[in-house]
Amino acid sequence: MSRGHPEHSAARRRHHAVIFAALGDETRLALVTALATGEAQSISRLTAGTRLTRQAVTKHLRVLQGAGLVRGARHGRESLFELDPQPMKEMQEYLGRVSQQWDEVLLRLKAHVES
């Protein structure tokens, strides 16, 4: 694990931390799931069938937007929100690398214990 690798920069870690923090809330995870259909949705549609207020959904969408996970655009009198899949792909790649590193560490530990 090279410290000079761009994946290990402080800015990159902060970026990952913001995304994990945004996804670390049950309501925001539900919104991401609702938006994962690929169809842009209004706040009214996102609150339908839930006990959430429009204000609560708006607050959570702002957090997701701040993390780059969601994009919003005005269409007439309403805003439509859609999931930006790129940050999720980045996190999937990041978690894959971390998992691979752990697998390598565990294999070395196993080899050491068995020798």
C-alpha positions as MATLAB code, in Angstrom:
seq = 'MSRGHPEHSAARRRHHAVIFAALGDETRLALVTALATGEAQSISRLTAGTRLTRQAVTKHLRVLQGAGLVRGARHGRESLFELDPQPMKEMQEYLGRVSQQWDEVLLRLKAHVES';
ca = [
       0.000    0.000    0.000;
       1.897    2.997   -1.260;
       1.273    6.281    0.488;
       2.009    8.086   -2.759;
      -0.823    6.325   -4.550;
      -3.546    8.845   -5.511;
      -6.193    6.621   -3.933;
      -4.650    7.309   -0.527;
      -4.587   11.091   -0.679;
      -6.265   13.022    2.102;
      -8.683   14.589   -0.386;
      -9.715   11.167   -1.679;
     -10.267    9.855    1.854;
     -12.405   12.915    2.670;
     -14.424   12.324   -0.505;
     -15.027    8.691    0.468;
     -15.920    9.715    4.024;
     -18.548   12.169    2.753;
     -20.147    9.462    0.622;
     -20.122    6.903    3.447;
     -21.596    9.495    5.837;
     -24.354   10.321    3.370;
     -25.185    6.639    2.980;
     -24.995    6.059    6.730;
     -28.588    7.093    7.323;
     -31.558    4.765    6.915;
     -33.742    7.408    5.260;
     -31.049    8.392    2.776;
     -30.463    4.729    1.918;
     -34.196    4.403    1.227;
     -34.056    7.472   -1.029;
     -31.060    6.056   -2.913;
     -32.979    2.805   -3.369;
     -36.025    4.696   -4.651;
     -33.870    6.674   -7.080;
     -31.961    3.583   -8.238;
     -34.742    2.847  -10.710;
     -33.033    5.337  -12.992;
     -36.129    7.495  -13.260;
     -36.006   11.094  -12.034;
     -38.504   11.588   -9.227;
     -40.159   14.522   -7.522;
     -40.182   15.107   -3.784;
     -43.915   14.348   -3.802;
     -43.271   10.971   -5.353;
     -40.403   10.251   -2.958;
     -42.607   11.010    0.063;
     -45.608    9.016   -1.203;
     -46.316    6.028    1.004;
     -43.915    7.171    3.719;
     -44.322    9.026    6.981;
     -41.704   11.562    5.890;
     -42.484   15.209    5.325;
     -41.437   17.027    2.187;
     -39.049   19.074    4.330;
     -37.387   15.948    5.728;
     -36.944   14.441    2.270;
     -35.566   17.749    0.988;
     -33.032   17.831    3.831;
     -31.875   14.291    3.080;
     -31.706   14.964   -0.660;
     -29.448   17.963    0.031;
     -27.046   15.715    1.936;
     -27.049   13.213   -0.937;
     -26.498   16.049   -3.419;
     -23.606   17.362   -1.326;
     -21.981   13.941   -1.540;
     -22.495   13.891   -5.309;
     -24.861   10.918   -5.161;
     -27.965   12.741   -6.379;
     -28.620   15.433   -8.988;
     -31.617   17.706   -8.930;
     -33.095   19.874  -11.666;
     -36.079   22.183  -11.807;
     -38.814   21.230  -14.234;
     -41.541   23.809  -14.135;
     -42.760   24.162  -10.558;
     -41.132   21.034   -9.219;
     -37.664   19.655   -8.768;
     -36.808   16.219  -10.069;
     -34.021   14.172   -8.538;
     -32.001   11.337   -9.980;
     -29.204    9.121   -8.755;
     -25.717    9.741  -10.128;
     -24.254    6.221  -10.362;
     -20.613    7.326  -10.675;
     -19.916    7.832   -6.929;
     -21.486    4.435   -6.207;
     -19.216    2.835   -8.811;
     -16.206    4.567   -7.234;
     -17.190    3.255   -3.809;
     -17.700   -0.250   -5.181;
     -14.184   -0.149   -6.652;
     -12.798    1.263   -3.400;
     -14.466   -1.442   -1.306;
     -13.220   -4.076   -3.752;
      -9.631   -2.854   -3.272;
     -10.007   -2.800    0.516;
     -11.484   -6.298    0.448;
      -8.599   -7.522   -1.693;
      -6.088   -5.994    0.719;
      -7.761   -7.741    3.661;
      -7.793  -11.029    1.786;
      -4.049  -10.684    1.184;
      -3.402   -9.842    4.842;
      -5.466  -12.810    6.002;
      -3.619  -15.142    3.622;
      -0.274  -13.926    4.969;
      -1.532  -14.402    8.549;
      -2.747  -17.902    7.724;
       0.613  -18.785    6.137;
       2.442  -17.421    9.178;
       0.246  -19.313   11.658;
       0.495  -22.579    9.710;
       4.289  -22.392    9.283;
];
